[in-house]
Amino acid sequence: MKTPVHVEGYALEWLSGRGTLRRPDLCRHIVKLALAVFYGKPTITQSRKLKSLWRIHSDQGRRSERLIRRWRVRIKLLQQDVFAEDSFQAEQTSKEIDRLESLIANERNRIHEYAIAQASKTCACPKCGGTGLFKVVNQCDACNGTGQLIPTAENIRQQLRHLGIARVTDKLWQSELKPVFEDALNWMHTEHGEAVKALDKQLVLERAA
């Protein structure tokens, strides 16, 4: 097994060993995307779904929703009172309503930024906490019980469109690009497995020395 100095270069070297390709340019992009998937980086489509899940189902998201709900109730009560107040009180009430609306806007921005940050780190499902189960016994419908939003070949095809790289025909996708993605991912997992075995063997030898 080779020890690559640069993983991406090693992956592209693997691609060059596959022989003649109809679209080597797209295949290189596919291999780079397969490498991102191997490292657990979500695709654009998945990232959008993850951001939504983090906003709704994370502890931060639920806390944010409770705060916003509380402020909205307070605003509604103040709006009911403002018409029964004198001009000074009405002005003070309006300022308080503005303050609460500002808090809501700031909190929405905060949780949005939080969700973006979390979605960029991991594909683990926020709804089930990576367990694959929702409320202990039910299979999580957000990740189909896998605990992660695992990119599929179709996600990779969508990623190409989102990146503006190319719109590929079904024939090209099925005959060349999809097989390259699947083979590259399998190869990466195999190489990783071999590296782990080699490391374990070396550790055993060092302990025995």
Phi, psi and omega in degrees: 000134180280153174250103186286141173282323182228115188298316181297319178297321178296320179294320178290330175295320176300318181298319182295339179279358180278353180094199184291132179240144179291319181231076181298330179297313179290325179297325177296318176298319181298317180296320178296322177291322177298321178295320177297319178297317179302322179279358177085019179274126182289151174284172181300314180299315179294321180301320178297316180293319179298319179300317178297317180294320178295323179295323187269317194252349179285163176301318178297318181295316179294320177298316180299318180296321178296317179298312182297319179298318180296317180293323179295319178297316179299317179298316181299318179294318179295321179295328177289329184275335191299329182285341181264004185257160174285176188298320180295312180296322180296322179294317179295321179294319179297322178295321179293322176297317178299319180297316180293321178294326176293321177298319179297314180298317179295320181292322177297317178296319181297312183290330176296313179295321178298315181296320178299315181297315182292320182293337180277348185267324190206156175264002180299139185284123179288334184293318182253002181067024179084006182272339185085355181241142179244128184056044171075314190248339185267140176295134180292125182278344180286326182241008181058034175079006182272341183086349180218155172270086186280124180297137175256173177300323180293324175301321180293322177297318177296324180299320177302318180294316182297324180282353179071021183285311181186154168256115186260150177285158177301322182296312180296319181298311183289323186277331186228307190289314179298314177300322179296316179299309183296318180293321180296317181295318178297318179298318180297317179294322178296314179298320179297317179298319179293322179295319179296317178299316180297320179293317179299318180297317179296320179295321177298317180296320180293322179293326182283342184287000000 
